[in-house]
Structures are given as structure tokens and as C-alpha cells.
Amino acid sequence: KFIPHEENGFDYKSHRIEIQSNKSSHVATMDTPEDNSLQNNVEEIIEMIDTKKFNPKRKLAYMYLSLPYHMQVEIATNLDLIEDTDKGLSDSEKIQNYFSRAFEQEKQAEMWDLIKKMKPEIVTDINPYKEK
């Protein structure tokens, strides 16, 4: 059964609060410098990156990291890149180690060819690590 909280029969109380119309000193203002130091420097960044220049190491890393994990491990096994020190590492750390070892042991050309053999659709360029 409904029992009202007030004598007037309503289930709420009415209150009247008077607010002063004076302006507060805590009003937010626009306080920005006239000289905008943040400028669009996209052209400079693009020049620094030089996206038109082919970077074979970046391409190989992209291709290797695009593979499923089991293929990455299979390539590392075929190239003899797996060491006992990899035990206990996370999967991403292991993959980084395998990729680094491929360069340390100068097996980039073989890695490129294995990736092309396993997943030819991601290899669009000629192997830059093969001697001509």
C-alpha cells in the first residue's frame, strides 16, 4: 500500500532555493596565446619518414609478423633460430628474438623465401637479400 511522505499526499518534497545573480569569479575564460605554436608540419614528417623509399627490413618484419604464430615458429625452427634462452619468455618476446637472430645470423634471404613459400600473397616484392 502507498504511504505518502508528506501531509499533502505527494511522494516528493518541494524546495525553493534562491541563487544570487552575481557573476562568479570562477568563470572559465579563453586564455590561449595568440601565437599558435602547434602548427601542421605533416610535410616535414613525411620527408623524415620517406615512405617512397623501400625498406627491406621493415617489409620483412611486416611479412613475418603478419603470419600466424605457428608459421612464425615453423620458420624459426627451419632456420634454427630457437635457443634454450627463449624458454619462459612471452610469445611476442620469442618472435622478436627469432627475427633479431635471423639478422644476426644473416638468414634474412632464407626467411624471406620461407615466408613467400608459406604465404605467397603477402610477398609482393623480389627478395632484396638475395645476391644478384
N, C-alpha and C positions, 0 to 999 in steps of 0.2 A: 504494500500500500504506500502511496506517495505521501510524504510528510513535508510540507514546505518549511524552509529555514527562516522565513520572515513572517511577520504578522499579516502582511498584505497578500499572502498566498502565492508569491512568485518563488522560483527556486534560485534566484540570484539576488545580489545586493547591488544597489546603485550607489556610486560615489561621485562626487564632484571635486575635481582638482583644478585649482587656478594656477596658471602658468604665467610668469611675468613675460611681458612682450619685449623686454630689453634684449639687445643683441648680446650674445655670449662672446667672451674674448677667446674662446676655444674654437672658433670657426676655421675650417680649413681654407688655406689660400694657395694660389698658384705661385710657388716660389721656385721657378726654374731659371737657369742662366740664359741670357739672351743668345750667347754663342753656343750652339749645339755641338758638343764635342763628339757625339755619336753620329758618324756620317756613314753613308753607304759606300763601302770600299770593296764591293764584290769584285770589281775588275782587278784590283791588286791581289786579292786572294786567289783568283783564277790563274793569274800569272804565276804566283808562287807554287800552286799545285801542278800546273802544266799538264792538264788532263789529256792533251793531244799526244803526249809522248808515251810510248808503250813501256810499261814497267813489268818485265818478265817475272820478277819475284812476287810482285803484288798479284799478278794474274795467276801464278802457280798457287799462291796461298788461297786465293779466292776459289780456284778449282778444287783444291784439296779440302778446304773447309766446307765446300758445298756438298761433298759426298756424305752418305750415311756413315755412321760411326763404324759399322762392321767393315765397310770398304776401306776406311782410313786405316784401320788396324791391319787389314789384309795387305795393304800397300806397305805399311811399316814392317810387317813380317817378311814380305818378299824382298824388301831392301835391307833387311837385317838391322833395323833401326831401334828395336826394342831392347832395353837393358834392364838389369835387375834393379837399378835405382828407381825405375818407374813404379815399382810396387808401392802402394799406399797413396799414390797421387790421384787427384781427381781426373776424370776423363779428359777434361779440357786441358789440364796441365800435361797429360801424357801426349795428346795430339800436338801441342806446342813443342814439346821435346822432340817428337818424331820429325816434325817439319824442320826444326833447327838442326837436327843431326843430319838430315838429308843434305843440307847446305855444307855443314862441317865436313861431311864425308864425300862431298862433290857428287851427289847422286840425284841432282835436280833433273837431269835429262831422263834418267830412268823413271823418276817419279812422274814426270810429265807424260811419258809414254804409257805407264800403267794406268794413269787416270784416263787417258784417251782410250785405252783398251776397255776399261770398265764402264766408262760413261762418255761415249764419243760426242754426245750432244752438247756437253759443256765446254769442250775443247774446240775453239774456233780458229786458233792461230797455229802456225807452224812452230814446232819446238825450237825455241831460241837457244836452248842449252846444248843442242847437238852441234858438233863441229862440222863445218862445211867442207 
